Amino acid sequence: MEEIKTENPLGYEKISKLLGKFAIPSIIAMLVSSLYNVVDQIFIGQGVGPLGNAATNVSFPLTTICMSIALTIGIGSAARFSLYLGKKREDEAAKVVGNGICMMALFGVLYAIVIEIFLPQLLRTFGATDAIFGYAEEYTRITAIGMPFLIMTNGISNLARADGSPMYSMVTMLIGAIINTILDPIFIFVFHLGVAGAAWATIIGQIISFIYAAGYIRKFKRIALKREHFRLSLLQMGKTAMMGMSNGLTQIAITLIQIVINRSFVYYGVLSPYGAEIPLAAGGIVVKVNSIVLSVIIGIIQGIQPIIGFNYGAKKYDRVKSVLFLAVKWELLITIIGFLVFQIIPRTVLSAFGNGDELYFEFGEKFMRIFLLLLPLNGIQMMSSNFFAAIGKPIKGTMLMLTRQVFFLIPLVLLLPLIWGIDGIIYAAPVADFISFVVVMVFLAKEIRLMNTEMKPATVN
């Protein structure tokens, strides 16, 4: 009994208990993180109007790219960390953590510098029109300051979760979101700072979250971090990037989709009764509302990553499959609830972000209902693709994740409007969701069969 107590609980504790312990705090953390932008959107919509919402939609790809960097390094480091712990190679795990933290700091600063230098060109590329450019530039100049802190916070949060401290990870994200939510109405409505007020509220929350996250560097439980571990190694950086590539490229793909859709909205919107600004504003709200549901899915993915990684490294394949199947059940429950909300009360959801004319609501309701029609299948596709990264097969995971965003959705967004105009943009998503779901299921079934052939008879807890 004494020997069992000294083992990592990831290898023997009941699956449902582990999933609750790791996934629920991760879900809360990701949900809170996504609310940064959603809360800004709500208060900007109420205080500035549709042009403010359109401006934050145009600048949103920069936040998505920031999250791509954070997830590539954070989840890549956490996945390698978990696999090394499963193999009982603690010193290698410590090197991964030290290198990962150095990567977060380096790439965070470089990214902020790039934004400040090339912001006008970036905003025009993302679809900014003359009417919204000023709002978008004012908002993004400020939020760029917080990008390094956002990357560091998210990265360390993933490492803390993999180290067996999911609650610390959750609180790290919760602190900043609460501060942002409190400061948003004060800066916008009391001090009348407009979009700049929302931006300042965001980065103040991010900085305070970072300070709390940095405190965990001295508190790792499974490893003993030393000064020599904090070194940048090209070899380590490459391995970490490979492991986190699936998540990072997913965010990049989302960015590409946002750019393509925004520019398509501008082009085909002018040719429709809606004009350019209505699709940009309403479409941006739909994407950000959907990001709340997707953040829950990402939270589940991050929660199961250390459990799957450890048990796969320890060759406990029965537990790996049990975690995956239970996580899919959770995902279906969440996405079905989101689906029902988007289908039944789309106008109510849109109204939370401010008022608009009838054309605005007509387009927004239609876009929300159709674009998110196959949301449950999209969730399964995301989870299954990330499963391959968690078991140390990042290239396969990355290719499968890109099927939906790059291989199917972008071509459909470009081709279908040639036939149906702006409606073609709306119908592109459910078609891409269905095709990519079928593809990933084929690969997942093959991987499960492979584990079944290698698995020794064992009793699942």
N, C-alpha and C positions, 0 to 999 in steps of 0.2 A: 504493500500500500504506500509506503514511504517513497518508493521509486516512482510510482505513478504520479504522485503529487508534485514531483519535481519536473515532470514533463510539461511541454507546452500544451495548454488546454485545447488549442486548435486541433490537436491530433486525437483527442478522445472525448471531449465534451459533447453533449447532445446537440445535433445539428440545428434544431429549431431554436435552442437556447443561444447558440453561437450566432445564428443569423439575426436574432433579435438584439443581441448585445452589440454586434458590429454594424448591422445594416441600419437600424433605427437611428442611432446618432448620426450616421453618415447621411441618411435621407434628410434629417433635420438640417444638417450643415449645408447640404447642397440646395435644399429648398430655401434656406435663409439666404444663401449666396445669390440665387437667382432673383430673389426679391429686391436686391440692390437696384437692378435696372427696372423691374416692374414698378416698384414704389416711386422711383424717379419719374417713370412714364405717367403714373396716375397723377402725381402732384403737378407735373409739368402740363399735363392735359387740362387740369382744372385751373391752373394759374396762368398758363401761357396760351394754350389752345392747340388746335390741330397742327399748326406749323411747328410748334415746339415738339410735338410727338413725331412728326415727320423728320425733324432734325436729329433727334436721338436715335431714330431708326437708321438713318444714314450713317451715324457714327458708331452704331452697334457692332459692325464687323471688327473694329479695332479692339473692342472688349472680347469678342470671340477669339481673335488671334491671341490675345493675352492669355485667355483660358487654355488655348492650345499649348502654349509654352508651359504653363503651370501644370497641366495634366501630363504632358509628355515627360517632364522631369519628375513630377511628384508621383504619378502612378508607375512610371518606369522604375524609379528608385524603390518604391514600396513593393512592387512585384519582385524585383531582384532580392530585396531584403527578406521577403517572406520565403522565397525559394531557398536562400542560403540558411535561414533559420531551420527550415525543414530538413536540410542536409547536415545540420549541426556545425556549420562553418561560420561562427560568430564574428571572427576577425574580418572575413570577407564582407559580411553584412555591415560591419562598422565602416569599412572603406566606401561602400556604396552610399551610406548615409552622408558621410562627410563630403564626398564628391558631389552628391546631389544638391546639398545646401549651397555649395560654392557655385554650382551651375545656375541655381535659381537667382542668386544675387547678380551674377554676371549678365545673364540674358535679360533680366528685368530692367537693369539700367540701360543696356544697349537698346532695348525695345522702346523705352520712353524717349530716348534721344532721337531715334528714327522718326517717331511720331511728331515730335516738336519741329523737326527740320522739314519734313515732307507733308505736313498736315493738309495744306490747301489742295495739293495734287491728289492725295488719298481721298479726301472728301468728294472731289469731283468724280473720281473713279468709282466711288461707292454710290453715285447717283444724286448728289446734292444739286438742287436747282437754285437759281438766284434767290428765290423767295425764302429758302431755308438755310442757305449757306452761312449766314451770319450767326444764326442760333447754333448750328452744328459746330462751327469753329470755336465759338465762345465756350461751349460745353466741353469739347474735347481737349482744348488747351489745358484745362484744369484737371480733368480726369486722367490725363496722361501722367501727371505727377504721381498718381497712386498706383500705376501699373506695376512697378517693382515690388511694392508692398503686397499687392494682390497675388503676384506670382509666388512670393516667399510664403505668404500665409497659407495658400492652397497646397503648396508643396509640402511644407512641414506638417500640415494637417493630415495629409495622406500617410506620411511616415509615422506620425503618432498613432494613427489607427492601426497600421501594420504592426506596431510595437505592442499592441494590446491595450491602447488607451483611447477607445472610440469616444468616450465622453469628453475628454480634453479636446479632441478634434472638433466635436460638435460645438463646444463653448467658444472655441477659437473663432468660428464663423458667426456664431450667434451674437457675440459682443458688437461686432462691426455693424451688423444689420439693424440691431436695436438702435444704435447711435444714429445711423443713417435715417431711420424712420422718424426719430424724434427731431432731428435737425432739418429734414426736408421742409416741413410746413413752416418752421420758424424762419428759415432763410428765404423761402419763396413768398410767403404771405405776410410775414411780419416785417422783414427787412427789404422785401420787394426786389430780390436779386435775380429772379427769373431762372433761366436755365443754369446760370452760374451758381445760384444758390444750391440747386440740386447736385451740381458737380462738387462743390465744396463739402456738402454733407456726405457724399459718397467717399471722398478720399480721407476725410477725418475718421470715418468709421474703419476704413481699410488700414490706416496707420495704427489705430489702437488695437485692431485685431492682430496685426503683425507683431506688436510688442508682446502680446499675450502668447502668440505662437512661438516666438523666439525663446520664451522661457522654457520650452520643452527640450531644447537642445541639451540641457544639463540633466534631464530627467528620464532618459531612455532606460527601459527596464531590462531588455533582452541583450543589450550590448554595452560595452564600456567605451565611450567615445573619447579619443585622445586627440591632441593637437595635430599629430602627424596624419590623422585621417582626413583633415580638411585640406585636401589638395585637389587641384584640377588635373585630371589625367584624361588624355584624349581617348585612350582605350576604354576607360570606365564611362566616359561621356557617351561614347558610341554605343556601348552595350545598354546603358540606361535609355538612350534615345530609341533604340530598337524596341525595347520592352514597352515603352510608353507611346510608341509611334501610332498604334491603333487609335488611342484616345486623342492624341494630338492632331493627327491627320483628319480625324472625324470633325474636330473643331474647325480646321482649315477648310474642309469640305463644306461645312455649314457657312463659313465666311464666303466661299465662292458662290454658294447658292444665294446668299443674301445679296451679293453684288449683282449676280445675273438677274435675280427677281426684281431688285430695285430698278435696274436699268431697263428691264422689260416693262415694268410698271410705268416708267416715265414715257417710253416710246409708244406702247399700246394704249396707255391711259389717255394720251392726247388725242388718239384716234377714237376714243369712246366717250360716252356722256360724262364719265367720272373725272376727266382731266388727269394731270400728273400727281397732284398733291394728295387727293383722296386715297388712291391705292397705296401710296407710300405711307400715309398715316395709319389707315385701317389695317393694311397688311403688316406693318410693323407691330401693331398691337397684338394681332393674331399670333405672330411668331413668338412674341415675348410671353403671352399667356400660355402658349404651348410649351415654352421653355420651363414653366413651373412643373408641368407633368413630366417632362423629360429630365428635369433635375432630380425628381424622385427616382426615376429609373437609374440615372447615373449614381445616385446615392446607394441604391441596392447593389449596383455593379461594384462600386468602391467597397461596400461592406463585405461582399463575398470574396473579393480579390485575395485578402490575406488568408482566408480559410481555404479557398481552392488552391492557392499557390503553395501553402504549407503542406497540405495533404497530397497534392500531386508530387511535390518534391519528396515526400515520404512514401510515395507509391501506394497510398490508401485510396484507390480509385473508387471504391464503393462510396466513400464519404464525399468525394468530388462530385459524383453524379447526384447524390442526395441534396447537396447544397444547390446545384444548378436547378434541379427540378422544383425545389421549394421556392427558390428565387423567382422562377418563371410564374409560379402561382401568385406570388405577391405582385409581380409586374402586371399581370392580367387584371387583378382586382383594381389597381390604381388607374390603369389606362381605360378600363371600361367606365369607371366613374367619370374620368375626364371626358371621354367620348360622349357620355350622356349629357353632361353640362354644355359642351360645345354644340350639340345638336338641338337641345331643347330650349336653352335660354341664351343664344348668342348675343341678342340685343342688350340684355342685362349686363353681360360681361363687357361689351363694348362701352356701355354707358358709364361704367366705373372710371373710364379714362377720359371723360369729358364729353361734351355735346358736339353734335354736328348736324348737318342738314340730312334730308331723307336719302339723298344719293349716297352719302357717307355710310349710313346704316345699311342701306341696301347692298352695297358692295361688301361691307364688313361681315354681314351675316352670311352672305353667299360664300365668301372666301373661307370663313371659319368652318362652315358645315362641310364643304367639299374637300378643302385642302387637308383637313384632319379626319377624313372619313375612315381611314384604316389605321388609326393611331395605335390600337392594341398590337397589330402585326409589326408596326415600326418598332415598338418597344421590345418585342421578342427578338427582332433582327439585331437591335443594338446590343442586347444582353448576350446573345449567342456569339456575336462577333468578338466582344470583349472577353468572353470565356477563353478564347484561344490565346489571347495575350496573357491571361492569368496563369495558363499552364506552360508558359515559355515558348509559345509559337506565334510571335508577334507579326510576322510577315503574313501568315494566313489570316490572322485576325484583322490586320489592316486592310488587306484586299477585300475581305468580306464586308467590312464596315464601309468601304468606299463604293461598294456596289450600289447602294441606295442613293448616296449623295452625288457621286461623280459619274459613275457608269450609266445610270438610268435617269436620275432627276434632272441634272443639268441639260442633257440632250433633249429631254422631253419639254423642259421649259423653253428651250430655243425653237423646237420644231412645232409643237402643238399650236402655239399662237399664230403660226403661219396659216393655219386652217380655221381656227376659232377665235382669233383675236385675243383679247385679254382673258377670256374664259379658258383658253388653252393653258395659261399659267396656273389657273386654279385646279384643273383636272390632272395636271402633271404629277402631283404628289401621290394621290391614291394609286395611280398606275405603277409608279416607281416603288411604292411600299409593297405592293403585292409581288412584283417580280423579284425584288431583293429578298423578300421573306422566303420564297420558294428556293432560291439559290442557297441561302445560309442553312436552311433545314437539311439540304442534301449533305453539306459538309459536316454539320453537327452530328447527323445520324452515323456517318462514317467514323467520326472520332469516338463516339460512344461504343460502337462495335469494336473498335480497336482497344479501348479500355477494358471491355468485357473479356476479350481474349487474353489480356495480360493480368487480369485481376484474379487473385487467389480468393477462395471462399472466405468470406468474413461476415461478421454480424454488424449491421449498421446500427449505430446508437440512435 
